[in-house]
């Protein structure tokens, strides 16, 4: 039996760009979200479970109001970056138990 499982640890540049994806859960293994990954898409909710590197151009051109849902502990580690992105792209992030 040749069963293999792929472990996704990054979202590639432009992976969801221009799509109608509205809610994405990145799971527990994703560590990187590269530039323009969600550019120009209809994303409204993004769920993060771990500390993830997010490129500053990741949400460039998003067409909807975006809420990023993340564990409470990430508020302290990513707060400054996300506050900057929120001002640039007009989204909000919400720390919660997920």
N, C-alpha and C positions, 0 to 999 in steps of 0.2 A: 504494500500500500504506500503510495507516494503523496500523502497529504501534507501540504505546506500552508502556512498562514503568513500573509504579508503584514508586517508591522508598519503602520503609517506613522512617521514621526515628524512630517512637515507638510505644509500646504504650499504647493508650488506657486510661483509668480503667475498670476492670471488664472489660477485654477477654476474659480467661480465667476470670473469677470463676465459681465453682460448676461448672466443667467437670471432665471426667475426664482432661484433658491431664496426662501424666506427665513427658514430657521435651520441653523447648523449647530450640531453638537460635535465638538472636536475630540471628545473622548479623553482618555487618560494618557495617551502616549505621544500626542503631538507636542513638539517643543518649539517649532518655528512656523511662523506664518509670513511668507515672503511678500515682497512688494506687489501691489495691485491684485492680490489674491481674490479680493471681493469687489474690485473696481467696477463701478457701474452696474452692480447687481441689485436685486430687490430685497436684499437681506434686512430683516427687522429684528431678529434675535440670534445672538451668537453665544454659545455656552462653552466656557473654558473650565477645565478641572485642575489644571496644573499651571505652574509658572511658565508662560509661553513668551518667546521673543516675538514681538509684533513690529514689523517694518513700518516706518512712518507713512508709507504710501499704500498700505494694505487696503484702506477703505476709500481710496481716491475715486470720486465719482459715484459713490453709493447713492441710490435714488430714493431711499426711504429713511425714516427716522430709525436709528439703530440702537438697541439696548444690548450691552454686553453683560452677561450673567457670569459671575465668577465666585469662587470661594472667598470667604471673608478675609483670610490671611493674605490674599493677593492685593488687597486694598493698600497695604503698607509697602509692598515691594514694587507694584506697578502704578501706583496712584499718580505720580507726577507725569509719567508718559501718557497715561490714559486721559488725564485732565487736559494735557496739551492736545491730544488727538480729538478730544471732545470739542474743544474750542475750534479746531481746524475743520472738523467734518460734521459737527453738530449732532453727535450721538451722546448717549449717556451710558454709564456703566453702573451696575447694581451688584453689590456684594451680598451673597446669600449662601445658605447651606444647600449645595447641590451635589 
